[in-house]
Amino acid sequence: MDGIVSDVAVGVKRGSDELLSGSGLNGPSSNLNSIVVTANGNDNKKFKGDDKMESTPSRVLHIRKLPGEVTETEVIALGLPFGKVTNILMLKGKNQAFLELATEEAAATMVNYYASMPPHLRNQPIYIQYSNHKELKTDSALNQRAQAMLQAVSAVQTTNSTVGSNSGSETTVSSAQSPVLRIIIDNMYYPVTLDVLHQIFSKFGTVLKIITFTKNNQFQALLQYGDPANAQQAKLALDGQNIYNACCTLRIDFSKLVNLNVKYNNDKSRDYTRPDLPSGDGQPALDPAIAAAFAKETSLLAVPGALSPLGIPNAAAAAAAAAAGRVGIHGVTTSASTVLLVSNLNEEMVSPQSLFTLFGVYGDVQRVKILYNKKDSALIQMADGNQSQLAMSHLNGQKMYGKIIRVTLSKHQTVQLPREGLDDQGLTKDFVNSPLHRFKKPGSKNFQNIFPPSATLHLSNIPQTITEDDLRTLFTNTGGTVKAFKFFQDHKMALLQMSTVEEAIQALIDLHNYNIGDNHHLRVSFSKSTI
């Protein structure tokens, strides 16, 4: 297992004026002559100069132009993707460091990779070259900062986790500056490929490795940057964002891991520093026909609405749809219709308003039309194709007013309003200007809380004057049984569990936007939690 081995040592110099004297040592072609480590006053450990960029290969690398605030962990992280790091010497007074890897081969791989992909630490480019030294011999007397870092690394460096037989493994480190992100995709209606993740996250720095896997029925990924600062920027920018409209929500956190050991380059894992890795049992990342769709991104940039919220072209969504088997006539991928056909409705109970409220959980409903000659069926127009797909996937087969409804894509592209002067008995309603749309506001938290129908409901906008008994009574009056209830700490939100999913659907239809008092309109949605 590659990673930090137990004999990592951290060396720091004492008395910066005693080392690297001279003003010309910070440039790319610095000449380091007769470096003497003076920790504890000993000067018997010498480092001869690294005279030029074209030094002969060595497992010791010389790193220059480091930001003043850079940490030992960040420098170690530069080397971890390429092999075991066995020693480090920080020369903070001169913004330089020496990093020793276990083998010359690992050091050569690192130098070659960063020659084509110049590394950055804290948004500052740094320079890496071979050192003239074949090994580092540092004094054992370390300063407190380096000692604390070493202890943190040593505490967990022997702990390794395997992530799937086809993917690889991870080397753990207890560090708040990990270059590895753990990514969970919520509401994953479209498949998210490894290439899509690489495209999104590469905007924030060099992505070295990605491992994807499924855990607890959720698609997850581990993604490693060359620089922990890039990981932090990506997390701040992308956490909670949607790859496609109203779906594929990114949940991002720092991993406790500092290095990923990828075994295979395939559709589930990729080491971009090792193109020579075998494919293992996996399949190619993308079918050539699907990959071609991604290549159209440049031409799509000029098309209004061609990009998803994170800049992934809709061609990518179409490619994902093709991968999922949604292929149209003659094998040409078709975009999802915005109009849904809902059948097997309880015509005695259903209304345009009830359909607007239920389907509005999954997108902004534009129009609803109950068919005049077939009142157990209705057409529902959503704001876009992604929303219609999302509503169909979550509501098809659910029980509403005692009947199991069927939701499919309609051949119609829009829902027509009745001709002026024609009375359609209130069967058609336009909701375009409704104030109750959940997803019109960009970046709304509602995008992050889209879940399948469940017996547990999430309630919000509750005034302080409302008690648990008030809410229990209110929801019981919808015809169901309240099994459990729990207020959040601020009393403005609560979880309420009905006996069945059907009862919860009924309660949501009846009570979403209900004026509960003090001009507070209750907000009701499905929850993934249980009480």
Buried (B, 14 or more C-beta within 10 A) or exposed (E): BBBBBEEBBBBBBBEBEBBBEEEEBBEEEBEBBEBBBBBEEEEEBEBEBBEEBEBEEBBBBBBBBBBEEBBBBBBBBBBBBBBBBBBBBBBBBBBBBBBBBBEBEBBBBBBEBBEEBEBBBBEBEBBBBBBBBEEBBBBEEBBEBBEEBBEBBBEBBEBBEEBBEBBBBBBBBBBEBBBBBBBBBBBBBBBBBBBBBBBBBBBBBBBBBBBBBEEEEEBBBBBBBBBBBBBBBBBEBBBBBBBBBBBBBBBBEBBBBBBBBBBBBBBBBBBBBBEEBEEBEBEEBBBEEBBEBBEBBEEBEEEEEBBBBBEBBBBBBBBBBBBEEBBEEEEEBBBBBBBBBBBEBBBEEBBBEBBBBBBBBBBBBBBBBBBEEEBBBBBBBBBBBBBBBBBBBBBBEBBBBEBEBBBEBBEBEEBEEEEEEEEEEEBBBBBEEBEBBBBEEEEEEBBBBBBBBBBBBBBBEBBEEBEBEBBBEBBBEBEBEBBEBEBEEEBBBBBBBBEEBBBBBBBBBBBBBBEBEEEBEBBBBBBEEEE
